[in-house]
Amino acid sequence: MKSDMKSCQFAGTTRRDLLKTIATASGVTLMPLSELMAQTNKPRNGRGRIDVHHHMLPPFQPNMTARHYTPQTSLNEMDKFGTESAVLSLTVAAEYLYDGTDKAIQFARQANEYGAKAMQMNPKRFGFFASLPAKSVDATLKEIEYAFDTLKCDGVSLFTNTGDKWWGDPMFLPMFDELNRRNSAVFFHPTVANCCHNLAGLGDGVVEFDFDTTRTIVSLLYNGVLSRCQNIRWIVNHSGAAVPTLAGRVKDRVPGASSNPDGKFNRTEGKIDKIPNGTFYELKRLYYECAHAAYPMPMAALRAFAPPEQFLFGTDFPIEPTESTVEQFPVIKLPAAVQHALDRGNAERLWPKFKQS
């Protein structure tokens, strides 16, 4: 009967309670579970990770003040998970950047100066991607000049559409030509076009973000922008969204492929006049960051398609918790060399300043 009573006493005991009891009896102080998990998910050797998908939420950004964000918020999270450096970018504001108004131009400038100040105060921890008003060609070219030459940005961040246009549209060629001249990094962050909000009753972030990322990459490919701008280092979010999975179909459907009237279409490589090097060549040279997409399924598709030299680390913090990305690394068990390349090795090639700092 006494034995039964002891069993009853422990029936509601959690594993954590039991560990506390053992730790107390042995004189060991038990680390809080959240800290233990953070320690487990830090890089095991070498320097910390470089996060290329990490958001700043300025207090003047609409609908963001409730989050009470400051750059210290990012630094605290980075320290917790062994992230050495992060490239800050804007989020959830596409409609305020791309309406073609003076207000949008001013908003881009204000956001860029906010990112530059965070970087200046923490030069070894932060870089930043500049935001561009895009719909105004003259204002965009002026902002590129200011962001690169005065603020010393690390590239630009573009949302995946401007509401009614994707980036392969010819109106954006002057912007991309200038970014190509500057050998810029261009990071794409997903958003939803005017056409496609709440499709099938789903929230925008469920599938539409990844579909829109794929739309804009295909738009750039089919319109010849990827082939034209060989100096741009393109960075695709969320392990490439649907790009790795659909790359074969994208190759087989390039404009002119079905009719093939002049016999110029090379089906094996997806070559056409605007894609002279071939579809796979252009898509495989893109960089792919893994924020909230380090699960076995998307990583399997990405690794089957693109070489590990094109992988980058991202978290989507603070929109997503860092855990949703880093907790997958022990699951997918990347080879050590691939993990290092993803963690920071490839980012060091893109931005040597992080290697030197």
N, C-alpha and C positions, 0 to 999 in steps of 0.2 A: 504493500500500500504506500509506503514511504517513497518507493521508487516511482510509483505512479504520480505522486504529488510533485516530485522533482520534474518529471516530464511535463506536467501541466504548467509549472512555473516558467519553463523555457519555451512553451508553445508559441507565445507571442514575441519572442525575442528575435530581433533581426540579426542578420549577419554582422552589421555594423556594431550593434550592442555587444555581441559576443567578442568582436575584435577589441572593443574598448575594455571589456572585462579582462581579457588576456593581457592587453597592454598595461593596464593598471597594476595587475598582479606582478608583472615582470619589471615594473618601473620604467616602461617605455612610454614616451609621449606620442600619441597617435596623431599623425598629420591629418588635417581636415580632408575629406574625400575629394573636394573640388581641387585642392592644391595637389593632392596625390595624382589625380588624373592629369592635371596640367604638367606636372613633372614627367609623367609617363609619355606625354605627347610632345615633349621637346626633342629637337634633334639630338641624336646620341653622340655625335662627334663633330668636331670642327665648329665653325661659327654658325650663328643663328640664321633662320630663314629670311628671305626677302619677299615680302608680300606685295604683289603688283595689283591686287584688287582689294583695296582698303579705302574706306570712305571717310571723308571729312563732312561734317554736318554744321556748316556755319550758322550762327544764330539768326542771320538775315534770310536764310533759305526758307521759303514757305513750307509750312507744316512740319518743320523740323525742331522747333524750339522746345517742344515737349520732351525731347530726348535728353536735353541738358548736356549736350556734347561739348567737349573742349579737346584740343590735341592731347592733353594729359590722359583723357579717356582711352585714346589709342595706345599711348605709351604704357599704360597700366596693363592693357590686354596683351600687348606685345611682350612685355616682360614676363607675364604669366606663362606664355606658351613658347618662349624662346624665339620670338621673331626679332631679328636684329634691326631690320629696316623695312619701311613701307613706303610705297608711292601712293600718295593721297589723290583721290578724285572725287568729283561731285556725284551725287545720286538723286533720284526722284525729283528731277526738276526739268525734264526735257521740254515741257510745254512753256517754261519760262525762258529758255534759251533760244528757241527756234521759232518765235513768232514774228521775227523780222522788225521788231520795234526798237526804239532807243532804250526802252526799259530793259530789253533782253541784252543789248550791248553793254549797258551799265552793270547788269547782273553778272555777266561773264567777267568783266573787269574786276568787280568786287570779289568774286569767288577766287579768281587767280591771285589777287593780292593777299587774300586770306591764306591760301595754300603756300604762297611764297614766304609769308611771315612765319608760318609753322615750320617750314624747312630751314629758314634762317636761324630760328631759335634752337633747332635740333638738327644741325646739318649732317650728323652721322646716323640719324634715325629716320629722317623723312626726305623723300623726294615728292614731287607733285606733277600730276598731269593737268595741263591747262584746259579750260573749257572755252569753246568758241561759239559765237552767235550764228555762224553758218549761213543763214538765209540772206544776210547782207554780205556781199562779196568784199566790198571795200573795208567794212568794219572787221571782217574776219581776217583779212590780210594784215590789217593794222594790229589786231590783237595777237596774231602769230608773232609779228615782229617784237611787240612789247613783251610777250610772255617768254620768248626765247632769249632775246638780247638783253632785256632789263631784269626780268624776274628769274631767269635761268631755269625754266621748267625742264622736265625730263621727257617731254612728249605731250601729246594731247589725248583727251578722252572724249569720245563721241558716243551719244546714245544711238541705238541701232536704227532709228528713223527720226524724221523731223515732223511727224504727224501725218504728212501726206506724201512724203518722198523718202526713198532709200538712197544710200550714198553712191550708187552707180549712176545716178542722174547727172547728165552733163553739166548742170549748173554748179556742181561742186568741184569740177576739174581744176579751176584756179587755186582752190584751197589745197587740193591734194598735190598739185604740181609744186606748190611752195613747200609743203611738208616733205615732199620727195627731195627737193633741193637741199633741205636741211637734214636729211637722213633721220627723220623723226620717228619715234615710236608712236603708234596710234592704237589706243586701247578702246575696244567697243564694250559699252555697257548696255544690257538689254532694256528696252522699254516696249510699249505697245502702241501700234499705229491707231489712227482714228477709226479705221475700219473694223478693228478686231477686239475691242474691249469686251470682256465678260462673255466671250463666245461660249455657247452651249451651257451657260450658267456657271462656268468655271471662273475662279479668280485669275487675274492676269498673270500671276506668277507661277501658276501650276504648269502650263505647257507653253503658253504664248510667248513668254520671254525667250525660250530656246528656239521656237519657230521663227521669231523675228530676227534673232541673231543670225540664223541660217539664211533668212531672206536677204539680209544686207550683205552677207559674204557672197552669196550667189549673184546679187546685183552688181557688186564690184567686179566679180569674175566675168560675167557675161558681157558687161559693158567695157571690158578691157582695162579697167583701172588698176587691177592687180598687176597685169602685165606691163602697163605703162609706168607704174611707180615701183620700180625694183628696189629703190633705196629705203622705202618705208618699212619699218619693222611692225607688222600688223599683229595685234594681240587679241585673240578671240576668248571670250569669257566662258566659264563653266565647262571646261574640257571640250570646247568646240561646239557645245549645244548639239544640234543634229548633223553638223557637217561631217564628222568621221563616218557616221552610219550611212548617210545619204550620198557620200562622195561619188560612188559608182554611178548612181542614177543621175546625179548632176552632170557627170562626164558624158553620159549617153544622151543627154537632152540639151546640149548646148545649142544655141540658135543655129538653125540650118542643118542640124544633124538628121532630122527625120526625112526632109526632102532631098538634101544633099545634091542640089541641081548641078553643081560644077565639079563634083568629085573631090573637093578639097578637104572634106571632113575626114579626119583620122580618128576612127572610132576607138582604136586601142588606147590612144593617149588623150582623146578629147580635144584635139587641136582644131582651131578655126582661126580666121584672120585676127580677131581680137584676143585670141589665146594662143599665140604662136608657140609657146613653150609647152603647152598642154595643160589640161585641167588639174591633173594630179600634181604636176610640178608646182603650180601656183598655190594649191591648197596645202600641200605638204610643207611649204616654206613659211606658212603662217606660224605664229606662236600661240600656244594654247595654255591658258591658266586654269587651275583645277578647283576654284572656289565652289564649295557646296556641290562638287561633282567628282569627288575622289572615290565614290562608291565603285565596287568591282565592275559594274556594268558599263558605265561611261568610260572608265579607265581602260577596260578591255578593248572597247571600240577605238579609243584614241591610240592606244599602243599598237593596235593592229594596222593603223593608218599612218600615223606621223612618227618620225624618228624622235628619240628622247632628247635630242639637242634642241627641240622646239617646245619643251614642257616648261611651265613656270608655276610658281606657288602663288595662290591667292586665297582669301578667306571670305570676302564680302562683308567683313566686320565694319560697322556695328549692326548692319541690317540682318546679317546672319551671325550666330555665335561661331567662334573659331573652332569649337569642338566638332561642328558638323563636317568640317574638312579633315582636321588632323586625326580624329579618332578612326578614320578609315585607313590610315597608313599601315598600322599593324595588321589590318585585315588583308590588304592587297599585297603586302610584302614585296615591294619593288626591290630589285637588285640594288645594292648599295650605291653603285655608280649612277644609276638612274635616279635614285632618291636624292642624291647630292646635286645632280644636274637640275632636278625640279626644285629643290629647296633653295638653291642660290647660284649654282654654277652657271646656268644659262643667263640668269639676270646679271651676273657679273660681266658677262660678255656684252650684254646690251648697255649696261651702265657701269663702266670701269670704276667710277667714283666709289661704288659700294665695296669693291674689292680692296681699294686703297684706304678706305676709312678705318 
